[in-house]
Amino acid sequence: MPVGDAPTLGPATALVTLVVFSDFECPFCARVEPTIARLRARYRNDLRVVWKNEPLPFHGHARAAAEAALEAFAQRGNSGFWRMHDLLFQSQQHLEREDLERYAQQVGLDLGRFRRALDAQTHAAAVRDDMAAADATGAQMGTPAFFIGGRFISGALPFEEFQRRIDAALAGRR
């Protein structure tokens, strides 16, 4: 699974990569976020998390939220992206344009640049590229979807299931 220039958490030298295809408006995606945080705490430098956008067509605000997060990434790098990511998931019921602008201010983004990026859909192609990657890998069937060491997982599964699969991937790397 190519990472490209996607937002990441964890070192590029991590032994295992967890690629996340997610939607900021999806309740199941929000439900798995604490699991991902637990995995990061457990595996630390052995795990890298890679974000890919998969806004579902019936979530009316998901694409704009994805573009907002990518503009945070463009302006502030990984730290800006993940701060915006957290705000979007914490406020999933509030993803209107004015909400996104308020989150941009909270993250410390240049609001004029943020507005121009959303108006021009500057990051729409990147979102489409992520969606095409989901289609090409079979991850388009719903969110959240994951790849651990290149192996597909679908759904907001329990921590223990992710742990079992990461442990297996680590065993194969050592």
N, CA, C and O atoms as a DFTB+ gen file, in Angstrom:
696 C
 N C O
     1  1       0.857      -1.181       0.000
     2  2       0.000       0.000       0.000
     3  2       0.894       1.233       0.000
     4  3       1.573       1.487       0.995
     5  1       0.919       1.998      -1.068
     6  2       1.763       3.193      -1.101
     7  2       1.255       4.262      -0.140
     8  3       0.055       4.526      -0.062
     9  1       2.180       4.867       0.586
    10  2       1.845       5.911       1.549
    11  2       1.770       7.259       0.854
    12  3       0.907       8.076       1.175
    13  1       2.661       7.498      -0.089
    14  2       2.698       8.787      -0.772
    15  2       2.969       9.899       0.222
    16  3       3.789       9.749       1.128
    17  1       2.280      11.010       0.051
    18  2       2.480      12.145       0.950
    19  2       1.302      12.284       1.910
    20  3       0.940      13.398       2.288
    21  1       0.708      11.175       2.301
    22  2      -0.434      11.163       3.210
    23  2      -0.014      11.561       4.626
    24  3       1.146      11.391       5.001
    25  1      -0.947      12.086       5.405
    26  2      -0.667      12.360       6.814
    27  2      -0.336      11.060       7.556
    28  3      -0.955      10.021       7.325
    29  1       0.645      11.139       8.444
    30  2       1.076       9.958       9.185
    31  2       1.303      10.290      10.653
    32  3       1.509      11.444      11.029
    33  1       1.260       9.255      11.457
    34  2       1.680       9.290      12.857
    35  2       2.659       8.148      13.040
    36  3       2.385       7.020      12.631
    37  1       3.787       8.430      13.646
    38  2       4.785       7.383      13.857
    39  2       5.883       7.463      12.816
    40  3       5.734       8.097      11.771
    41  1       6.987       6.807      13.125
    42  2       8.151       6.917      12.250
    43  2       8.017       6.126      10.949
    44  3       7.362       5.085      10.906
    45  1       8.637       6.628       9.912
    46  2       8.663       5.925       8.622
    47  2       9.397       4.593       8.745
    48  3       9.221       3.707       7.908
    49  1      10.215       4.449       9.779
    50  2      10.977       3.216       9.995
    51  2      10.212       2.181      10.818
    52  3      10.763       1.130      11.147
    53  1       8.959       2.460      11.153
    54  2       8.159       1.518      11.939
    55  2       8.104       0.164      11.242
    56  3       8.121       0.082      10.014
    57  1       8.039      -0.884      12.033
    58  2       8.002      -2.236      11.485
    59  2       6.661      -2.572      10.834
    60  3       6.601      -3.401       9.926
    61  1       5.591      -1.935      11.295
    62  2       4.251      -2.200      10.767
    63  2       3.573      -0.874      10.444
    64  3       3.666       0.095      11.197
    65  1       2.887      -0.860       9.302
    66  2       2.103       0.309       8.898
    67  2       0.627      -0.057       8.923
    68  3       0.209      -1.080       8.380
    69  1      -0.151       0.807       9.569
    70  2      -1.602       0.690       9.616
    71  2      -2.163       1.794       8.734
    72  3      -2.091       2.969       9.092
    73  1      -2.716       1.432       7.596
    74  2      -3.338       2.405       6.696
    75  2      -4.819       2.445       7.030
    76  3      -5.489       1.413       7.066
    77  1      -5.322       3.652       7.273
    78  2      -6.702       3.866       7.688
    79  2      -7.444       4.591       6.572
    80  3      -7.066       5.701       6.197
    81  1      -8.495       3.977       6.038
    82  2      -9.412       4.645       5.121
    83  2     -10.627       5.028       5.955
    84  3     -11.323       4.164       6.489
    85  1     -10.878       6.340       6.063
    86  2     -11.896       6.785       7.011
    87  2     -12.670       7.982       6.479
    88  3     -12.303       8.595       5.476
    89  1     -13.752       8.294       7.184
    90  2     -14.712       9.331       6.820
    91  2     -15.018      10.113       8.093
    92  3     -15.457       9.532       9.086
    93  1     -14.790      11.420       8.074
    94  2     -14.970      12.236       9.267
    95  2     -16.413      12.312       9.758
    96  3     -16.654      12.720      10.894
    97  1     -17.369      11.930       8.925
    98  2     -18.773      11.987       9.326
    99  2     -19.314      10.609       9.724
   100  3     -20.469      10.499      10.136
   101  1     -18.518       9.589       9.611
   102  2     -18.942       8.209       9.866
   103  2     -18.876       7.882      11.364
   104  3     -17.812       8.004      11.970
   105  1     -19.994       7.469      11.967
   106  2     -19.963       7.139      13.392
   107  2     -19.094       5.927      13.713
   108  3     -18.517       5.861      14.798
   109  1     -18.987       4.970      12.798
   110  2     -18.148       3.809      13.036
   111  2     -16.667       4.187      13.004
   112  3     -15.850       3.615      13.726
   113  1     -16.338       5.160      12.154
   114  2     -14.962       5.669      12.103
   115  2     -14.613       6.357      13.419
   116  3     -13.510       6.185      13.938
   117  1     -15.543       7.130      13.955
   118  2     -15.314       7.785      15.247
   119  2     -15.154       6.749      16.344
   120  3     -14.344       6.927      17.254
   121  1     -15.909       5.679      16.267
   122  2     -15.872       4.637      17.288
   123  2     -14.510       3.936      17.353
   124  3     -14.103       3.487      18.425
   125  1     -13.809       3.837      16.235
   126  2     -12.528       3.127      16.224
   127  2     -11.344       4.028      16.603
   128  3     -10.241       3.530      16.826
   129  1     -11.557       5.322      16.675
   130  2     -10.460       6.245      17.006
   131  2      -9.783       5.930      18.341
   132  3      -8.554       5.948      18.399
   133  1     -10.526       5.641      19.421
   134  2      -9.843       5.263      20.668
   135  2      -9.003       3.988      20.535
   136  3      -7.975       3.847      21.196
   137  1      -9.440       3.075      19.689
   138  2      -8.672       1.851      19.446
   139  2      -7.346       2.190      18.777
   140  3      -6.302       1.649      19.144
   141  1      -7.388       3.077      17.803
   142  2      -6.154       3.487      17.121
   143  2      -5.210       4.164      18.112
   144  3      -4.001       3.931      18.082
   145  1      -5.761       5.000      18.988
   146  2      -4.933       5.659      20.008
   147  2      -4.294       4.627      20.931
   148  3      -3.122       4.753      21.283
   149  1      -5.047       3.620      21.320
   150  2      -4.484       2.542      22.166
   151  2      -3.372       1.787      21.435
   152  3      -2.347       1.448      22.026
   153  1      -3.585       1.533      20.163
   154  2      -2.556       0.833      19.373
   155  2      -1.275       1.655      19.309
   156  3      -0.174       1.121      19.447
   157  1      -1.429       2.956      19.099
   158  2      -0.246       3.835      19.047
   159  2       0.500       3.811      20.374
   160  3       1.730       3.775      20.398
   161  1      -0.240       3.830      21.476
   162  2       0.386       3.801      22.802
   163  2       1.081       2.460      23.045
   164  3       2.162       2.415      23.632
   165  1       0.471       1.394      22.601
   166  2       1.047       0.056      22.832
   167  2       2.285      -0.193      21.983
   168  3       3.282      -0.717      22.480
   169  1       2.233       0.176      20.711
   170  2       3.308      -0.196      19.786
   171  2       4.319       0.904      19.536
   172  3       5.375       0.643      18.961
   173  1       4.034       2.097      19.941
   174  2       4.925       3.249      19.828
   175  2       5.666       3.300      18.496
   176  3       5.034       3.470      17.453
   177  1       6.972       3.159      18.505
   178  2       7.779       3.310      17.285
   179  2       7.708       2.119      16.339
   180  3       8.267       2.170      15.243
   181  1       7.033       1.053      16.740
   182  2       6.861      -0.096      15.853
   183  2       5.659       0.057      14.922
   184  3       5.462      -0.767      14.029
   185  1       4.855       1.100      15.122
   186  2       3.632       1.277      14.339
   187  2       3.572       2.678      13.746
   188  3       3.778       3.680      14.431
   189  1       3.289       2.711      12.473
   190  2       3.026       3.982      11.786
   191  2       1.586       3.939      11.287
   192  3       1.164       2.956      10.677
   193  1       0.838       5.003      11.545
   194  2      -0.544       5.129      11.089
   195  2      -0.551       6.089       9.902
   196  3       0.022       7.177       9.969
   197  1      -1.196       5.683       8.834
   198  2      -1.300       6.480       7.607
   199  2      -2.779       6.752       7.347
   200  3      -3.589       5.825       7.332
   201  1      -3.128       8.009       7.145
   202  2      -4.518       8.414       6.913
   203  2      -4.831       8.505       5.429
   204  3      -4.069       9.092       4.661
   205  1      -5.947       7.924       5.032
   206  2      -6.486       8.064       3.679
   207  2      -7.969       8.425       3.799
   208  3      -8.684       7.857       4.625
   209  1      -8.420       9.352       2.988
   210  2      -9.807       9.797       3.022
   211  2     -10.702       8.895       2.185
   212  3     -10.373       8.548       1.051
   213  1     -11.831       8.523       2.760
   214  2     -12.835       7.744       2.045
   215  2     -14.216       8.295       2.426
   216  3     -15.003       7.608       3.078
   217  1     -14.509       9.560       2.009
   218  2     -15.815      10.130       2.344
   219  2     -16.928       9.398       1.600
   220  3     -16.923       9.308       0.373
   221  1     -17.862       8.887       2.356
   222  2     -18.966       8.137       1.748
   223  2     -19.975       9.100       1.131
   224  3     -20.195      10.190       1.660
   225  1     -20.588       8.708       0.018
   226  2     -21.458       9.636      -0.715
   227  2     -22.681      10.104       0.073
   228  3     -23.207      11.182      -0.203
   229  1     -23.138       9.327       1.036
   230  2     -24.328       9.722       1.788
   231  2     -24.002      10.561       3.018
   232  3     -24.906      10.935       3.766
   233  1     -22.731      10.861       3.236
   234  2     -22.322      11.792       4.290
   235  2     -22.046      13.148       3.633
   236  3     -20.981      13.371       3.057
   237  1     -23.019      14.034       3.733
   238  2     -22.995      15.295       3.001
   239  2     -21.868      16.252       3.343
   240  3     -21.550      17.131       2.541
   241  1     -21.254      16.107       4.515
   242  2     -20.188      17.022       4.917
   243  2     -18.804      16.369       4.905
   244  3     -17.804      17.028       5.190
   245  1     -18.747      15.100       4.584
   246  2     -17.494      14.352       4.706
   247  2     -16.405      14.847       3.750
   248  3     -15.239      14.929       4.137
   249  1     -16.767      15.174       2.521
   250  2     -15.742      15.641       1.569
   251  2     -15.163      16.983       1.993
   252  3     -13.948      17.175       1.948
   253  1     -16.013      17.904       2.400
   254  2     -15.512      19.205       2.845
   255  2     -14.639      19.047       4.084
   256  3     -13.622      19.727       4.218
   257  1     -15.031      18.154       4.990
   258  2     -14.222      17.904       6.182
   259  2     -12.867      17.316       5.794
   260  3     -11.841      17.688       6.362
   261  1     -12.864      16.403       4.830
   262  2     -11.608      15.815       4.361
   263  2     -10.707      16.889       3.751
   264  3      -9.502      16.910       4.003
   265  1     -11.287      17.770       2.957
   266  2     -10.504      18.850       2.356
   267  2      -9.995      19.815       3.416
   268  3      -8.878      20.323       3.310
   269  1     -10.806      20.072       4.437
   270  2     -10.371      20.942       5.533
   271  2      -9.169      20.331       6.254
   272  3      -8.205      21.028       6.572
   273  1      -9.234      19.034       6.506
   274  2      -8.120      18.356       7.178
   275  2      -6.855      18.390       6.316
   276  3      -5.751      18.564       6.833
   277  1      -7.022      18.223       5.008
   278  2      -5.850      18.269       4.129
   279  2      -5.267      19.675       4.026
   280  3      -4.061      19.831       3.836
   281  1      -6.108      20.694       4.150
   282  2      -5.565      22.054       4.174
   283  2      -4.796      22.284       5.471
   284  3      -3.766      22.960       5.467
   285  1      -5.282      21.734       6.572
   286  2      -4.525      21.807       7.827
   287  2      -3.175      21.117       7.665
   288  3      -2.164      21.588       8.186
   289  1      -3.163      20.003       6.945
   290  2      -1.916      19.287       6.656
   291  2      -1.005      20.150       5.786
   292  3       0.200      20.218       6.026
   293  1      -1.578      20.809       4.775
   294  2      -0.784      21.657       3.882
   295  2      -0.154      22.820       4.646
   296  3       0.985      23.201       4.376
   297  1      -0.894      23.379       5.597
   298  2      -0.388      24.544       6.327
   299  2       0.493      24.182       7.516
   300  3       1.454      24.893       7.809
   301  1       0.183      23.099       8.197
   302  2       0.856      22.798       9.468
   303  2       1.447      21.400       9.551
   304  3       1.866      20.968      10.625
   305  1       1.485      20.686       8.427
   306  2       2.087      19.363       8.434
   307  2       1.273      18.357       9.229
   308  3       0.080      18.543       9.468
   309  1       1.947      17.288       9.633
   310  2       1.254      16.223      10.355
   311  2       0.584      16.722      11.630
   312  3      -0.537      16.314      11.934
   313  1       1.244      17.589      12.374
   314  2       0.657      18.049      13.632
   315  2      -0.640      18.819      13.371
   316  3      -1.611      18.646      14.108
   317  1      -0.673      19.657      12.344
   318  2      -1.890      20.380      12.008
   319  2      -3.000      19.447      11.553
   320  3      -4.159      19.606      11.935
   321  1      -2.628      18.473      10.732
   322  2      -3.632      17.511      10.273
   323  2      -4.269      16.790      11.450
   324  3      -5.494      16.727      11.551
   325  1      -3.443      16.243      12.344
   326  2      -3.990      15.423      13.434
   327  2      -4.775      16.262      14.435
   328  3      -5.717      15.760      15.048
   329  1      -4.407      17.524      14.613
   330  2      -5.229      18.401      15.467
   331  2      -6.593      18.627      14.824
   332  3      -7.617      18.569      15.504
   333  1      -6.611      18.885      13.516
   334  2      -7.884      19.065      12.810
   335  2      -8.676      17.755      12.832
   336  3      -9.880      17.763      13.084
   337  1      -8.019      16.661      12.574
   338  2      -8.629      15.325      12.625
   339  2      -9.368      15.126      13.943
   340  3     -10.527      14.711      13.959
   341  1      -8.696      15.423      15.037
   342  2      -9.305      15.243      16.358
   343  2     -10.520      16.144      16.537
   344  3     -11.546      15.699      17.052
   345  1     -10.421      17.387      16.124
   346  2     -11.554      18.313      16.233
   347  2     -12.744      17.838      15.390
   348  3     -13.891      17.907      15.833
   349  1     -12.469      17.366      14.197
   350  2     -13.549      16.912      13.317
   351  2     -14.273      15.710      13.919
   352  3     -15.502      15.644      13.874
   353  1     -13.535      14.771      14.476
   354  2     -14.183      13.610      15.078
   355  2     -14.885      13.968      16.390
   356  3     -15.932      13.402      16.703
   357  1     -14.327      14.889      17.147
   358  2     -14.974      15.303      18.397
   359  2     -16.271      16.058      18.132
   360  3     -17.153      16.095      18.990
   361  1     -16.391      16.652      16.965
   362  2     -17.546      17.505      16.636
   363  2     -18.254      17.000      15.389
   364  3     -18.657      17.790      14.535
   365  1     -18.405      15.701      15.285
   366  2     -18.932      15.083      14.077
   367  2     -20.296      15.608      13.638
   368  3     -20.609      15.582      12.448
   369  1     -21.091      16.071      14.553
   370  2     -22.419      16.582      14.220
   371  2     -22.376      18.047      13.788
   372  3     -23.406      18.634      13.457
   373  1     -21.183      18.630      13.794
   374  2     -21.030      20.055      13.465
   375  2     -19.926      20.220      12.416
   376  3     -18.794      20.588      12.730
   377  1     -20.287      19.939      11.174
   378  2     -19.312      19.994      10.078
   379  2     -19.746      20.946       8.962
   380  3     -19.366      20.763       7.806
   381  1     -20.531      21.947       9.304
   382  2     -20.892      22.975       8.331
   383  2     -19.666      23.844       8.056
   384  3     -18.679      23.790       8.789
   385  1     -19.740      24.631       7.009
   386  2     -18.607      25.483       6.619
   387  2     -18.132      26.374       7.768
   388  3     -16.930      26.473       8.012
   389  1     -19.053      27.019       8.471
   390  2     -18.644      27.903       9.571
   391  2     -17.981      27.113      10.701
   392  3     -17.101      27.636      11.384
   393  1     -18.393      25.868      10.901
   394  2     -17.741      25.014      11.896
   395  2     -16.303      24.719      11.472
   396  3     -15.378      24.806      12.280
   397  1     -16.127      24.371      10.205
   398  2     -14.786      24.068       9.696
   399  2     -13.869      25.275       9.850
   400  3     -12.701      25.131      10.213
   401  1     -14.397      26.464       9.574
   402  2     -13.590      27.682       9.725
   403  2     -13.217      27.917      11.190
   404  3     -12.107      28.359      11.488
   405  1     -14.143      27.623      12.095
   406  2     -13.845      27.770      13.524
   407  2     -12.738      26.781      13.943
   408  3     -11.844      27.137      14.711
   409  1     -12.805      25.570      13.446
   410  2     -11.765      24.578      13.765
   411  2     -10.421      25.017      13.186
   412  3      -9.378      24.842      13.816
   413  1     -10.456      25.588      11.982
   414  2      -9.214      26.079      11.364
   415  2      -8.560      27.132      12.251
   416  3      -7.341      27.137      12.421
   417  1      -9.368      28.019      12.813
   418  2      -8.829      29.027      13.733
   419  2      -8.246      28.365      14.980
   420  3      -7.179      28.760      15.451
   421  1      -8.938      27.363      15.515
   422  2      -8.446      26.670      16.706
   423  2      -7.111      25.982      16.456
   424  3      -6.274      25.896      17.355
   425  1      -6.914      25.493      15.235
   426  2      -5.669      24.821      14.869
   427  2      -4.563      25.835      14.575
   428  3      -3.386      25.480      14.522
   429  1      -4.951      27.105      14.382
   430  2      -3.969      28.141      14.104
   431  2      -3.644      28.296      12.632
   432  3      -2.548      28.726      12.272
   433  1      -4.603      27.944      11.776
   434  2      -4.377      28.064      10.339
   435  2      -4.590      29.497       9.882
   436  3      -5.280      30.277      10.539
   437  1      -3.997      29.830       8.759
   438  2      -4.253      31.094       8.073
   439  2      -5.666      30.976       7.506
   440  3      -5.890      30.236       6.548
   441  1      -6.618      31.701       8.089
   442  2      -8.024      31.550       7.738
   443  2      -8.314      31.969       6.295
   444  3      -9.137      31.346       5.625
   445  1      -7.651      33.008       5.820
   446  2      -7.843      33.414       4.425
   447  2      -7.413      32.312       3.472
   448  3      -8.130      31.982       2.527
   449  1      -6.263      31.756       3.719
   450  2      -5.761      30.652       2.880
   451  2      -6.677      29.438       2.994
   452  3      -6.943      28.764       1.998
   453  1      -7.161      29.157       4.205
   454  2      -8.075      28.036       4.429
   455  2      -9.354      28.224       3.599
   456  3      -9.795      27.305       2.909
   457  1      -9.935      29.411       3.674
   458  2     -11.160      29.684       2.918
   459  2     -10.942      29.552       1.413
   460  3     -11.770      28.982       0.702
   461  1      -9.819      30.087       0.939
   462  2      -9.517      29.990      -0.499
   463  2      -9.372      28.523      -0.924
   464  3      -9.834      28.133      -1.996
   465  1      -8.735      27.726      -0.087
   466  2      -8.542      26.309      -0.409
   467  2      -9.887      25.582      -0.488
   468  3     -10.107      24.782      -1.398
   469  1     -10.778      25.856       0.456
   470  2     -12.088      25.208       0.407
   471  2     -12.901      25.702      -0.789
   472  3     -13.550      24.909      -1.471
   473  1     -12.866      27.020      -1.044
   474  2     -13.616      27.576      -2.170
   475  2     -13.134      26.995      -3.496
   476  3     -13.942      26.674      -4.367
   477  1     -11.834      26.862      -3.645
   478  2     -11.254      26.363      -4.896
   479  2     -11.181      24.839      -4.945
   480  3     -10.764      24.268      -5.952
   481  1     -11.580      24.191      -3.872
   482  2     -11.468      22.729      -3.755
   483  2     -10.048      22.261      -4.080
   484  3      -9.832      21.316      -4.839
   485  1      -9.103      22.959      -3.477
   486  2      -7.682      22.706      -3.714
   487  2      -7.296      21.250      -3.460
   488  3      -6.424      20.713      -4.142
   489  1      -7.936      20.616      -2.492
   490  2      -7.543      19.258      -2.100
   491  2      -8.512      18.190      -2.602
   492  3      -8.416      17.029      -2.203
   493  1      -9.440      18.575      -3.472
   494  2     -10.424      17.621      -3.996
   495  2      -9.745      16.484      -4.755
   496  3     -10.159      15.330      -4.642
   497  1      -8.713      16.800      -5.524
   498  2      -8.023      15.752      -6.285
   499  2      -7.344      14.754      -5.352
   500  3      -7.335      13.555      -5.628
   501  1      -6.776      15.241      -4.250
   502  2      -6.136      14.335      -3.290
   503  2      -7.165      13.414      -2.637
   504  3      -6.895      12.235      -2.410
   505  1      -8.338      13.955      -2.341
   506  2      -9.414      13.131      -1.774
   507  2      -9.841      12.087      -2.801
   508  3     -10.028      10.918      -2.462
   509  1      -9.995      12.507      -4.051
   510  2     -10.356      11.550      -5.115
   511  2      -9.287      10.483      -5.281
   512  3      -9.610       9.318      -5.512
   513  1      -8.015      10.862      -5.167
   514  2      -6.926       9.880      -5.268
   515  2      -7.020       8.843      -4.152
   516  3      -6.830       7.650      -4.388
   517  1      -7.316       9.307      -2.927
   518  2      -7.497       8.368      -1.820
   519  2      -8.669       7.428      -2.097
   520  3      -8.583       6.226      -1.848
   521  1      -9.755       7.983      -2.608
   522  2     -10.935       7.169      -2.915
   523  2     -10.623       6.151      -4.015
   524  3     -11.090       5.013      -3.964
   525  1      -9.835       6.564      -5.004
   526  2      -9.436       5.638      -6.068
   527  2      -8.554       4.529      -5.509
   528  3      -8.661       3.377      -5.930
   529  1      -7.679       4.871      -4.558
   530  2      -6.843       3.854      -3.913
   531  2      -7.725       2.871      -3.148
   532  3      -7.460       1.669      -3.146
   533  1      -8.773       3.380      -2.498
   534  2      -9.710       2.498      -1.800
   535  2     -10.386       1.553      -2.790
   536  3     -10.515       0.356      -2.530
   537  1     -10.814       2.097      -3.919
   538  2     -11.444       1.267      -4.951
   539  2     -10.492       0.192      -5.454
   540  3     -10.882      -0.963      -5.623
   541  1      -9.253       0.575      -5.691
   542  2      -8.265      -0.352      -6.255
   543  2      -7.897      -1.472      -5.291
   544  3      -7.473      -2.546      -5.717
   545  1      -8.058      -1.227      -4.001
   546  2      -7.644      -2.222      -3.008
   547  2      -8.813      -2.972      -2.400
   548  3      -8.602      -3.882      -1.599
   549  1     -10.030      -2.619      -2.754
   550  2     -11.199      -3.267      -2.178
   551  2     -11.681      -2.640      -0.893
   552  3     -12.574      -3.178      -0.237
   553  1     -11.105      -1.508      -0.519
   554  2     -11.479      -0.852       0.732
   555  2     -12.674       0.077       0.573
   556  3     -13.047       0.755       1.531
   557  1     -13.283       0.130      -0.604
   558  2     -14.382       1.054      -0.853
   559  2     -15.711       0.506      -0.352
   560  3     -16.738       1.160      -0.529
   561  1     -15.726      -0.648       0.254
   562  2     -16.979      -1.291       0.650
   563  2     -17.583      -0.660       1.900
   564  3     -18.705      -1.004       2.272
   565  1     -16.883       0.238       2.545
   566  2     -17.396       0.898       3.730
   567  2     -16.255       1.395       4.584
   568  3     -15.091       1.056       4.369
   569  1     -16.617       2.202       5.555
   570  2     -15.606       2.747       6.452
   571  2     -15.976       2.375       7.874
   572  3     -17.150       2.195       8.199
   573  1     -14.968       2.262       8.713
   574  2     -13.549       2.363       8.414
   575  2     -13.025       1.082       7.775
   576  3     -13.582       0.000       7.962
   577  1     -11.962       1.228       7.031
   578  2     -11.265       0.101       6.417
   579  2      -9.775       0.291       6.687
   580  3      -9.286       1.418       6.760
   581  1      -9.070      -0.812       6.832
   582  2      -7.662      -0.763       7.243
   583  2      -6.837      -1.761       6.457
   584  3      -7.339      -2.751       5.924
   585  1      -5.555      -1.459       6.409
   586  2      -4.558      -2.423       5.952
   587  2      -3.472      -2.462       7.014
   588  3      -2.898      -1.433       7.371
   589  1      -3.201      -3.650       7.510
   590  2      -2.108      -3.843       8.472
   591  2      -1.077      -4.713       7.776
   592  3      -1.331      -5.873       7.454
   593  1       0.089      -4.130       7.552
   594  2       1.112      -4.873       6.830
   595  2       0.612      -5.368       5.484
   596  3       1.018      -6.435       5.022
   597  1      -0.267      -4.599       4.852
   598  2      -0.785      -4.949       3.536
   599  2      -2.012      -5.840       3.563
   600  3      -2.569      -6.135       2.506
   601  1      -2.453      -6.277       4.729
   602  2      -3.626      -7.163       4.829
   603  2      -4.870      -6.357       5.206
   604  3      -4.841      -5.539       6.125
   605  1      -5.960      -6.605       4.481
   606  2      -7.204      -5.851       4.615
   607  2      -7.980      -6.241       5.874
   608  3      -8.068      -7.416       6.230
   609  1      -8.538      -5.230       6.536
   610  2      -9.451      -5.404       7.670
   611  2     -10.591      -4.414       7.472
   612  3     -10.353      -3.263       7.107
   613  1     -11.808      -4.843       7.706
   614  2     -12.963      -3.975       7.545
   615  2     -13.695      -3.806       8.869
   616  3     -13.967      -4.780       9.570
   617  1     -14.009      -2.563       9.200
   618  2     -14.876      -2.289      10.327
   619  2     -14.172      -1.852      11.594
   620  3     -12.953      -1.957      11.733
   621  1     -14.990      -1.355      12.519
   622  2     -14.503      -0.884      13.818
   623  2     -14.392      -2.078      14.756
   624  3     -15.206      -2.246      15.664
   625  1     -13.393      -2.891      14.530
   626  2     -13.184      -4.118      15.302
   627  2     -12.598      -3.806      16.677
   628  3     -12.059      -2.720      16.889
   629  1     -12.698      -4.743      17.603
   630  2     -12.122      -4.531      18.933
   631  2     -10.598      -4.422      18.900
   632  3      -9.935      -4.924      17.992
   633  1     -10.075      -3.760      19.907
   634  2      -8.629      -3.580      20.062
   635  2      -7.893      -4.906      19.913
   636  3      -6.867      -4.974      19.237
   637  1      -8.405      -5.949      20.534
   638  2      -7.724      -7.249      20.553
   639  2      -7.537      -7.831      19.152
   640  3      -6.544      -8.507      18.884
   641  1      -8.484      -7.569      18.269
   642  2      -8.348      -8.057      16.894
   643  2      -7.219      -7.329      16.165
   644  3      -6.428      -7.948      15.455
   645  1      -7.153      -6.020      16.346
   646  2      -6.045      -5.264      15.756
   647  2      -4.713      -5.717      16.370
   648  3      -3.725      -5.898      15.659
   649  1      -4.697      -5.893      17.672
   650  2      -3.478      -6.322      18.360
   651  2      -2.998      -7.671      17.819
   652  3      -1.809      -7.852      17.558
   653  1      -3.927      -8.612      17.652
   654  2      -3.568      -9.933      17.127
   655  2      -2.928      -9.804      15.743
   656  3      -1.925     -10.456      15.453
   657  1      -3.504      -8.973      14.908
   658  2      -2.982      -8.834      13.546
   659  2      -1.654      -8.075      13.506
   660  3      -0.772      -8.409      12.716
   661  1      -1.513      -7.068      14.345
   662  2      -0.239      -6.338      14.406
   663  2       0.853      -7.245      14.969
   664  3       1.976      -7.253      14.465
   665  1       0.528      -8.005      16.005
   666  2       1.516      -8.944      16.562
   667  2       1.970      -9.950      15.506
   668  3       3.154     -10.278      15.425
   669  1       1.037     -10.433      14.707
   670  2       1.386     -11.379      13.636
   671  2       2.285     -10.706      12.602
   672  3       3.252     -11.305      12.133
   673  1       1.970      -9.477      12.250
   674  2       2.802      -8.747      11.288
   675  2       4.185      -8.497      11.860
   676  3       5.179      -8.618      11.145
   677  1       4.264      -8.151      13.137
   678  2       5.568      -7.940      13.777
   679  2       6.370      -9.233      13.814
   680  3       7.576      -9.217      13.571
   681  1       5.724     -10.339      14.111
   682  2       6.417     -11.643      14.156
   683  2       7.027     -11.958      12.792
   684  3       8.111     -12.536      12.710
   685  1       6.334     -11.579      11.734
   686  2       6.856     -11.815      10.386
   687  2       7.993     -10.885      10.010
   688  3       8.721     -11.162       9.056
   689  1       8.165      -9.787      10.737
   690  2       9.217      -8.795      10.435
   691  2      10.481      -9.015      11.257
   692  3      11.547      -8.503      10.915
   693  1      10.363      -9.761      12.320
   694  2      11.518      -9.918      13.232
   695  2      12.259     -11.185      12.973
   696  3      13.250     -11.470      13.646
